[in-house]
Every structure is written in C-alpha cells, then in structure tokens.
Amino acid sequence: MNKKCLAITGAAGFIGSNLSKTLLKQGIKVIGIDNLNDYYDVNLKYSRLEELKKHKGFTFVKADISDKEKMMEIFEEYRPNVVVNLAAQAGVRYSIENPDVYIESNINGFFNILEACRHYPVDHLVYASSSSVYGANKKVPFEETDFVDTPVSLYAATKKSNELMAHTYSHLYNIPATGLRFFTVYGPAGRPDMAYFGFTDKFFNDEAIKIFNNGDFDNDLYRDFTYIDDIVNGIEKLIEHPPTEGVPHKVYNIGNNNPEKLMHFITTLEKCLSKSLGREIEFKKEFEPIKPGDVPRTYASTEQLQQAVGFKPETPIEEGLQKFTDWYVEYYNKK
C-alpha cells in the first residue's frame, strides 16, 4: 500500500501522538488534526505536539472533526491515502454528565470523516472503537463475534454506532475500513483521566485514591491493560492490511490478552513509583461501590488480530508501569 500521506485525527492525543511519531520516523508524511480541547491538561497535548513538530514530514492542522466544512477542506488539500481516526470525546464517566459532546464528536464528527473518505477516496480508514462496547458481557475473553447491543454508557453506544456507520459506508461506497476495540491503553504521557495517572496525581497531592470495587478483593474488577507501544505496533501493521473480502469492513480487539486484577495493578504501580522515587511509598486508599457505566471486567481475545497481521502484545504490566512512573517523576520534576 502507498503510505505516502497519512491523516491522523486526535494527533495530539495519547495514541495519536505515539502513532504519528513512529510513522514520521519512517519518513512517512503525517497530517495531524486535533482541536486541542481542554478535556484534560492541554499542556500535555502541546508537549506531545512539540515532539511531533521536530519532524519535517509533520503538518499540524488545528481543527475539530465535527466541523464538516473544515474536514472537507483538509481532505481536498492533502488527499491522504490512509486515515486513522483517533479523535473522539473519551471517558465513560464523563459521558454521564456531558452527553452532548459525545454526540457532537463521536457521532457527528465520525460521520464527517466517513463523508470525507467518500468524496476523497482513501486506501484505508482505520478508526478507534472501544472495549466498552462489550458492556457487562459475562463471557470472557471478549470476542469480536460476541453480542454487543447492550452498552452501559453513552460513550460505548457512540462507539458501537461508529462500527455500524463504518460498515454501512464500506458497503455503500466501498471504503476499506477497520475498527479497533482498544482495551485500557496506558504508558508515559498518557491520559490524565485514566486511573493509573490519577492515582499517581493523588499520591503527590497527599490524597486518598478511590477504588471502585467495594473492597471486595475476591470479586475484584479486572482490566486488560495494554501498553502504548503494543497498540502502536498493532495499528502500524493493520494500516498495511485493508479489508478486501465482501463488505470491506472489519472490527478487531486490540488488547493485552492478559487481564490484571485492579488491586494487583495498584500494588504494582506503588512498587514502580517507589523505584522511580528511590523510596518506599504507599497509596492512601478508600473503597467505594462500582460507578454507573463502569464494567466489572475487560478481557480481549486477540486471536483474530494475530491471525490477520501477527499482532502479539509483549509488554508486561510491571515493565509498562515502570516506564510510566519514570516518565511522570521526570516530567513533573518529583525527584
């Protein structure tokens, strides 16, 4: 496939910036699109952008995917061969209090991306779905063939809608499209609204961390935490493999295929932070009931993605969290 020009939406975001950096190092031209909203600390987005701007193949366009006219202008000007749509309003809990922005970005915005791909045809559209589409699914590991019509958050409902919309556009307009159901992505310079980042913030603010498992360690929540480098590696391989058979649309899980209990994750984070600081630390803990919209478990079957492109996650939680805490201590000058 000709990868001479990629458009990446959400380029200043966690996954988008890491993917952009990897592709730019290979000499691929990247058009980065981001609205730089303040859902979390914009300084983090600007520092990711600064890293990308060091590469001569990078062009940044400040724009919101919900602005259809602007999206059409960008596609007309740059004619990307491949589009990776990672721009979205993220967060399960935030969708309960602020539903409007999810419809604006995740539904209207994604529709605009599909329309742009229809009018300015691309070799491949890769887009972000989410493990949250599985809702309170009790069968594990989660497989792509599982029933996913009972989302427990608006965020999940928007992501399931994206999969349906992409399938329709692939069917009607022959747009090769691949949806990725991400499973709890973490790592250095990640999203501050994620638990591992928030727990670390609270430690340095001398606050207790809130653990939403009711203190029930026997039936603890568990998550399939996936390190950022593994995610980028999977996307990079997939870009080269647009679906070709039948309706050219596929959906894959992209996760670690190795879930961790929440309490084990927390004790590992404590150990890693202790090592980064060179002293023993322990979080103050408060236990609360599970939050509305949260799911008790996520566990990805990654068999389909492995068969398709040889994807295999390689980063254990101990290694990934150590890289995060080392970055955090240095970035926020906590030594």
HELIX and SHEET records of a PDB file:
HELIX    1   1 PHE A   14  LYS A   25  1                                  12    
HELIX    2   2 VAL A   42  LYS A   53  1                                  12    
HELIX    3   3 LYS A   68  TYR A   78  1                                  11    
HELIX    4   4 TYR A   94  GLU A   97  1                                   4    
HELIX    5   5 PRO A   99  TYR A  102  1                                   4    
HELIX    6   6 ILE A  103  GLY A  109  3                                   7    
HELIX    7   7 PHE A  110  HIS A  119  1                                  10    
HELIX    8   8 SER A  131  TYR A  134  5                                   4    
HELIX    9   9 LEU A  154  TYR A  173  1                                  20    
HELIX   10  10 ALA A  195  PHE A  204  1                                  10    
HELIX   11  11 ILE A  228  ILE A  239  1                                  12    
HELIX   12  12 LEU A  262  LEU A  277  1                                  16    
HELIX   13  13 GLU A  303  VAL A  309  1                                   7    
HELIX   14  14 ILE A  317  TYR A  331  1                                  15    
SHEET    1   A 7 PHE A  58  LYS A  62  0                                        
SHEET    2   A 7 LYS A  29  ASP A  34  1                                        
SHEET    3   A 7 CYS A   5  THR A   9  1                                        
SHEET    4   A 7 VAL A  82  ASN A  85  1                                        
SHEET    5   A 7 HIS A 124  SER A 130  1                                        
SHEET    6   A 7 ALA A 177  PHE A 182  1                                        
SHEET    7   A 7 HIS A 249  ILE A 254  1                                        
SHEET    1   B 2 VAL A 185  TYR A 186  0                                        
SHEET    2   B 2 THR A 226  TYR A 227  1                                        
SHEET    1   C 2 ILE A 209  ILE A 211  0                                        
SHEET    2   C 2 LYS A 285  PHE A 287  1                                        
SHEET    1   D 2 TYR A 222  ARG A 223  0                                        
SHEET    2   D 2 GLU A 260  LYS A 261 -1                                        
END                                                                             
